Amino acid sequence: MGPLKGIKILEFAGIGPGPFCGMLLADLGAEVIKISRPGSKGNGSKYDLNDRSKFSITLDLKNGESISELKKLIVQVDAVFEGFRPGVMEKLGLGPDDLLSINEKLVYGRMTGWGQEGLFSDMAGHDLNYLSITGALNAIGRKDERPPVPLNLIADYGGGGMLLAVGMLSALIHSQKTGKGQVVDAAMIDGTSMLMSLFYSFYGSGMWVNERESNLLDGSAHFYDTYVCKDGKYLAVACIEDKFYKEMLNKLEITDERFSKQFSKDIWPELKSILREKFLSKNRDEWAMIFKDSDACITPILDLDEAPKHAHNKSRSTFIERDGVVQPNPSPRFSETPLEIKSSPKKIGEDNVLISEKYNINLES
């Protein structure tokens, strides 16, 4: 089911944030048809989770007859999206002008790192590069150390794939209301900058300084950081609000008067030192049990094996196992149109015959 049931979307095969966007839309109920080139590397795998719930077809985009068949499909769908460098789709005769001329309601999504225009628009790049010039990367990490290499969740997936999905959904609503399609230019650098809005607010108001591990939310505060335990495993401590902070002190049996000055930055290092010693006195899971039913905002830091087994995640079915592969369940949750994983990732070109028959086009099987 899902709220996007009946919406038809074409995804031109790419890497990273593009397939993630397609997975989001497919999870929400859209019929997402992924177009790969014949002979593409790999043959589809049940572990390619970003390709779940999609149909898979192959088309030679450099073949005129294949382009003609593709355009027959274009007039029957609601949206397309691609993640090539600027100009690639235009050279194939599949740019926005080409496709909107045959389907004026079409939503045309474009995913790039630097954007369709701008000084760097023709350059290569990856998540780390987009993070580096938005202020995000310099704000993450420990003082006097190199900025870390975070997982590519920020620019690729949050600032890229998620932004493209939001943009396409917005454009789809506009298209349904007005009958007019449009182009959605989702650039990871723009999305990453948007994700930094709060910190630019802090900085502009004088509540943030340009030095890592020197601010409220960057690991400087003793009440907002990670701590190692006796067994070498870790805890996340995030008790910002007064009542949650007091709950932490109560559970830790700390009565030291210095801790009453929670927001006195000059004593954060010494308070952190005391907490380090405290957390080293027990194993991680012992602390997790102590804080289990409290509002102290202290939780165990789990690895990829542990997370799906955590009691809370299990109670919400946050993870699911399908065809022997543990994976995140679709989200968010809807009261009237529940989400489901419609299928495991398909082999490349597996649905050529099915899509050919459904849309009355000719795809080589």
WOPE-V685552 format. One line per field, one symbol per residue. phi: phi as a letter, one per 20 degrees, with the letter a starting at -180 (. if undefined). psi: psi as a letter, one per 30 degrees, with the letter a starting at -180 (. if undefined). A space follows every 10 residues. Layout:
phi=???
psi=???
This chain:
phi=.nfegnedcd degbcmffgf gffgffgfof eddeddegmg fncnbfeeff dfmdecccbe fddgffffff fffgfddebc bbcefgnfff femcfgffef fdbfefedec dceeofbpge geefacgfff ffddnfffed pefmcfgfdf geefffefed gfffffffff ffffffedmd eaededdfff fffffeggff fgffenebde bflccgddnf ffebadcedg eneccddbef fgffffffff felecgffff egdegfdggf fffffgffff ecfgfffgff egdddflccf edefffgfef gffffdlfdc dclmdfbfff bfddfdcgeb efafgeffnf dgfgfgffdl cddfe
psi=blfgkfkkkk jkkalcfeee eeeeeeeffl jkjkjlkkgk klgkkffiff glgllklkkj fgkeeeeeee feeefflfll llhllkfeee ffggleeeef ffjffkkjkk jleflflleg fglllleeee eegffeeffk alkglkkljl lhfdeeeefd eeeeeeeeee eeeeeeefgk llkjjjkeee eeeefgeefe eeefgggklh klhgleggge kfgiakkkle gfllkkkhie leeeeeeeee efhkgkffff iegjffgeee eeeeeeeeff fllefeeeee geglgfhklk jlafeeeffk eeeeffhell kkhgkklklk lakkefikll jellklkkgf geeeeeeegh ljkk.
